[in-house]
Amino acid sequence: MKRRKDMPHPSPCRFERQVYQRALSLVVLVISVSLLAPCGFSQDKPGSGLPEAPAPKPAKPGGFFGKLREFYREDWHGTAPASPAPPRRGLPSPLESPPFPNSDWSYGGAPVLGEPDTNSYPLMTAWNGARSRTKVYGWIDPTVNGSTSTHSNSPEANDAYSNRFELNQAVVYVERLPDTVQRDHFDFGFHLTAFYGTDYRYTTDKGYFSSQLIDHNHQYGFDPVMEYLDLYFPKVAKSMNIRIGRFISIPGIEAQLSPNNYIFSHSLLYAIDPFTDTGVLATIQLNDQWIVQAGVTGGHDVALWTADAKPSATVCVSYTTKSVDDNLYLCGNGINDGKYAYNNLQQYDGTWYHRFSKTWHMATEAYVMYEREVPSVSGSIRPEKGTNGATCRPGPQTCFAPEYAVTNYLNKQLSGHDFVSFRSDLLNDRKGQRTGVNTKYTENTLMLSHWIGSTIQIRPEIRLDHSWDRKGYDRTTRQTQLTVASDLIFHF
């Protein structure tokens, strides 16, 4: 959740521990079975008397679990048959994925227009040979961290709990992507999400099962993060997609779902900005280089049926050079009167991607956010539950509360399975309305990402945080915090 207020952290209930233990047991079982699976061998030997006889081939495994095991065995051993890349429309992809989370410079609120759906998932392959356009897939993301802080790593995200081994995300998607390569006929897609883990606090919208966090501050929780319909119109400009429903807030480098990020932990910039919106968004591809977006939502992190919802405009433009070495993505996000309400942030965001070479690129993001008439922490107006007041000058009951932030990623691809990333980050929470402490923060993180096939990703990192004007870490007892952490994303 986008706040700094630290509450006591209750231990998980019995049900949550059982879910966590079973998830980890599934990972261990699949890995163990796959590693013990035979790699296949030829029965022909020199001098056998049948030099021209073909070697007998092992029979294809039958049944759901046999096919699932075979998918992982081939994926981890690198023996999966290669298939030719299907045609795409528009500019070529600037990056390789894996190892990077995306192959194209990202924009939110729509599928990548002109890109085919080439993803092959273990569950769908075992289920029906991956022959359907509707797909069921997901991942499990257990994590561990060690920290110099004792009680809390906040405002660091997504490992707010200090010195823990926990389940950050267990996610199931049901998805159908529209075919945006063709320009002959209308198409549609949809997306449904079941999301469980400690990271639900970074996706919760007021009105969507939000009592788990706002009223009870549970360590583990459930959230239907994305529930939307995509409508694809190929003959509007070069193509247009309209998204209706609840979706990830569209600007920025980082996202709530673990596989979509360079680094396991998140920047300070990300930790306090909007997370999801509910509304309608049109994404229009004018040509290969220009994309424009416009939409209306009910405001950030609130369901349409809550009292905090209000009509809010989102307008974005994305430009990519013909060389695909540069992309600029500018957004005005959730714009309305800006008066204080639950996470009613007025966000003006810019992202710049630049590719130095085939293996080096960087990503930079900066924003200005604010709310007006935020209750003063020293006044008589109580802030809304789940939010912070502002450190106003003595006297006024409310004040203007702005935040500024910038982050930069420098990424180097080492191989088809590995890359390193270095992130530097600055946040100025001038009135403390987002983190609870009015101070400037910086963080620097170094991470190595390693893939096993295309289904397991491990991301160890070391991170140093500092709050410059006053103590902002470990419940305002520390100015500096060092964390060493890692996650393991297991795709199914």
N, C-alpha and C positions, 0 to 999 in steps of 0.2 A: 504494500500500500504506500502511497506517496505521502508519507509523514515521518516524523522523527520520534514521535511520542513513544517511549519504550514502556511497555507494561510487563508485569511478571509473565514468564514464559512457562505455562503449564506443560508437564510431560505429556506425550501422546497417550490417548486412551487405548484400551485393550484392542478395540477393533482396528485402530490405526497401526498399532504394532503388528497385528496379524497381517494386514495388507502389505506393510513394509517387508516383513520377513518372507512372505510368499513371493513378492516381487524379486527379492534378492535370490531366493531359492530357484526361481525360474531361470535367472541369468546363469547361476552356477550349473544347473542341470543341462541347459542347452550347450554351454561351453564344454562341459565334461563329455557329453555324448558326442559332440562334433569332433573333439580332439581324439577320441578313441575310435572314430570311424575309420575303416580301412581306406587307403588312398588308391586302391586299385593296382593290379599287377598283371603282367603277361605270363601265360603258362608256357609259352614257347621258349626253348633253351637251345643253345648251339648244339648241333649234332643230334637233335631230336628225331631226325628223319623226315620232318615236315617243314623244311625251311620256307616254303612258299605258302603254308597254311596261315590264314589270318588268326591273330591272337583273339581268343574269346573275350568279349567285352562284358564287364559286370552288368548285371541286370539293373534297370532303373528301379529305384525304390518305389514301393507301392504304399498307398495310404497317406493320410494327411501328415502324420508325424514323420514318416519316412521321407516325404518330399521336403518337409521343413528342414530336417536334418541335412539333407543333400544340398539345399540352397546354401546353408551356412558353411558346410564343408567346402563347396566350390568357391564361395565368396572369400573365405579366409585363406584358402590355399591358392587362390588366383587361377583356378581352372575353369571358371564359368565361361561358357562360349560367348564370344563377342558378336554383337550384331551391329550392322551399319547404322550410323546416325541418321535419323529421319530428317527430312528437309525442314528448315526454319525460314521465317520471313523476316526480312530486315537486316540489321547490322549483325556481324559475327559476335560471339560471346568473348568478352575480354579476359575471362578467368577460367580456371579449371576447378570443377567441383565434383567429387573431392579433389584436393584437400580443403579448398575454401568453402564456406557455407553457401555461397551463391556463385553462379557462373556469369551472371549479368549484373550490372550496376542496378541496385535495388530501388524500387519505389513501392509505396504501400497502396492498399485498397483495391488491388486488381491482380489477376494473373499476369505474368509477363506476356504482353501481346506479341504474337508472332512466334512464340517458343512452343515446341511440341512437348507433350507429357511423355517423357522417356523414363520415368522412375519405375523401377521394378522392386517390389517389396516381398520379403520372405513369406508373410502371411498370405498374401494374395496368390503368390506362385504355388504354394502348397494347397490352397483352397480350390482354385479353378484355373491354374496355369496362367494367371495374370491376363486373362482374356477379356475382362470387363472394364469399362471406363469408370465405373463406380468402384472405389478402392477403400479398403479398410486397412489402416496401418498405424504405427505409433512408435513409442520408445519408452524406455525406463532410464532415469538419470539419477543414480545414487551419487552422493558427493561427500567429501571430507575436508575439513579445514582445521588448521592450528593457528592460533592468534595470540598476540600479546595482550589483547583485551580479555577480560574475564566474563563479563555479563552479556555483552552485545557487540557485534561488529558494525552496527548501523551508524551512519547512513550507507555503508557498503551494502551492495546487493549483487547477487542473490544468495549470499551466505551470511544472513543477518545474525544467525546464532553462532556464538563463539565456540570453537573447539568441539565440533560435533561431527558425527557420521550420520547422515540422514538421507531421506528420499526427497529430492527437490521436485522431481516431476515424474509422474506416470501418466502418459497421454495416449488416447485413442482418437484417431481421426476417421470419419466417414466422409468421403470426398468424391466429387465428380468435377473435373475441370472442363470448361468449354474448349472446343477446338478453335483456337485463335490463329492457327496457321492459315486455314482456308478463309476465303473471302466471298464464298458463294451463298451461304445460307445462315440464318439465325441459329444460334446454339445457346445452351445454358449450362450452368454448373451449380453446385451447392457444396456447403461445408458444415459439418457438425463436429463438435469437440467435447470430449470428456477429459477433464484436467484435474489431477489430484496430486497433492504434495505440499511441501512448505512454501513453494513459490506462488501458491494461490494468493498470497498477500500482495503480490506485484501485478495481479490481474483483476482483482475484485472490483466490480462496479457496485455502487450503492443501488440496491434493488434486486440484484442477482445473487441470492444466497449470501448476502453481505453481512448478516448477523454473526456468522462464524468469526469474522474478523473484527468488525466495528464494535460489536457488543461483548464478544467473548475472547477475542485475540487467541484463537486456537493455533497451535503450532502447525497442524495439518488441516487442510481443507479441500473442498471440491469447488470447481468453477467451470461453467460452460463458456469458455473464453471466446470462441468464435462460432457464430450461428448465422449464416448468411446465404443469400441466393445471388448468383451471377447471371446476368443477361448480356449476351454478346451480339452486337449488331455490326456486321462486317462492312456495311455500305455507308456508315456514317463516318465522314472523313476517310482515313485509312483503316479505321476500325474503332469501335467504342465498346467498353464494358460498363454496365451499371451494377453496382453492388448494393444490396438491400439487406439490412440486418445489423448484427453486432460484429465489429471487426477491430483489428489492431489499429491504434492511432497511427496515422500513415507516415509522418516524417521520421527521418533519422536513420542511423546506421544499425542500431541494435533493435532487438525484438524480444518479446516475452518467451518465446519457445526456444529451448536450448540449442537445437541444431542450427538455428538461424544466426548464431553469433560467432564472432571470431574467438572470443575469450569466454571462459566459464563465468567469472565474476563480471559485473557490469560497471560501467563508468558512473561517476557521481552525476553527470549530466542526465543519464538515463534514469537514475534511481528516483528522481523527483518529478519527472515530466509525465504527461498524460499516457495512459496505458491502452484503454479501449474506448471506442465510441459506438453509438447506435444511431443509425440513420440511413441516408441514401448518398452514394458517391458515384459520379460519372467520371470515367477515365477515357480520354479521347486521344488517339494516336493521329496527329496531324500529318506526320511523315516519319521516316526512319529515325530522325534526330529529335523531333519535338513531341512531347506529350503534355497535355494540360488536364487538370483535374478540378472538379467543382462539386460541392455537395452540401447537404444540410444534415446536421445531427442534433441530438438533444443535449449537447454539451459533453464534457469529458467525464468518464467514469461514473455515469449515472444512467439508470434505466429511464425510459421515456415516461413511466408512470410515477416517478418520484417528484416531490415538490421542487427539487433542485434543477430539474430539466428545464432547458429553455432553448429556443431555436438558435443554432450557432452555425456559422458559415466556415467552410474549409475550401481554400483555393490553393492549388499548387501548379508548378511548371517544372518540367524536367527537360534538360538539353544534353545531348551526347554528341561529341565530335565524330566526324566520319571515320577517324582513325580508331575510335572507341577508347582512346587513351584518357579522355576526360569526360566527366559527367557532373553537371550542376543541377541540384534539386532544391527548389525554394518553396516554402509553404507558409501560409497564414492559416493557423489551425485552431478551430473552435472559437471563432471570433463572434462576440456579442457585446453587451454593454460592459462586461468585465466586472460587474459587482460581485462581491463576496458570496459564494455558495460552495457546495461540496466540490472541490477540485475544479472550480470554474476558471481554469488558467487560460489566459490569452497568450498564445504561443506564436512566435515568428522565428522560423527555423530555416537554416541553410546547411546543405551537405555538399561537399566536393570530393569526388573520387578522382584519383590520378594514377595512371599506370606508367611507371618509369621504364619497365621492360617486361618481358614475358613472365618473369618470376618476382618482380618487385612492384608493389603498389601501396598507396596510402589512402586513407579515408579520413576526412575532417568534417566535424559538425559543430555548429555554434547556434545558440538561440538566445532570445530575450523572452521572458515570461513575466506576467504580473497578474495580480488581482487588485481591485479597488475596494475601499471601505472594509478592510479586514479588521476584525475586532482586536483591540490592543490587549496584550497579556496583562497589563496593569489596569485595565478598565473593568467596567461592570458587565459588559456584554460577553456572554459565554460563547466561545467558538463552537461550531457544530461538532458533534461527536465524530471522532476519527480524523479531525483536522487540528492544526495548530493556529494559535493567534499570532500576531505580529508584534515585534519589539518596536513600538512607536515611541516618539518623543513624549515626555511627560505632559499630561493634560488631555489630548484628544482621545476619544473612545474608539476611533477607527483610524486607519491610515492606508496609504498606498504601499503595496508590498511587491517589489520586483526581485527577479533572479536573473543572473547572467551565467552562461556556461559555455565552455568549448572543450572538445576532446579531439585527439588525433591518434589514429592507428597507423603504424608502419609494419607492413607484412612482407615476409620473404618466403616464397615457396622453395622447399628443399628437395621434394620429390613428389610423386603422385599420391603419396600417403602422408606427407609431413609439411608443416609450415611453422614458422615462428612469428609472433606478433608482439610488438611493444606499443603500449598505450600510455599516453600522458593526458592529464585531465585537470581542469580548473572549474570550480563552481563558486560563485559569490552569492550566497543566500543573505541578502542585505538586511532583511528584517526577520530572518529565522522562521518564516512562515512555512517553508517546505521541510526543513530538517529539525526545527525546534531550537536551533542555535544560530544567532546572527553572526556569521563568520565566513571567511574565505577558506575553501578546502582545495587541496591538490591530492592527486594520486598518480602513481606510476606502476605499471604492471608489465611483467615479462612472462610470456607463455609459450609452451611448445605443444602443438597439436599433432597427434599420431593416430592414423586410421589403421584398423585391422580389416582388410577388405573394404567394403562400403557400408558395413553394418555396426561397427564398434568404433567409437572415437574417444580418445583419452586426452585430457587437457590439463596437465599440471601447470601451476603458475606461482609466482612470488609477487607480492604487492606491498607497496608502502604508501600509507595515507598520512596526511597532516592537516590539522586545522590551525589557521594562522593567527586569528585575533583572540580566540578563547578556546577552551577545551570542548571539543565537539564529539569525542569518541568515548566508548565504554560508559555510556550514560553520563556524559560531561565530566569524566574523571581523567581523561587523557587527551593530549594534543596530537600524539603520534601513535600509529597502529601499524604493525607488520603482520601480514597473514601469508601463510603457505597453504595452498588448496589445490584440489583437483576434482574433476567429475569424470564419469564414464557413461557415455550415451550408448545404450544398447537398442538398436532398431529392430522392429519386428513387422 
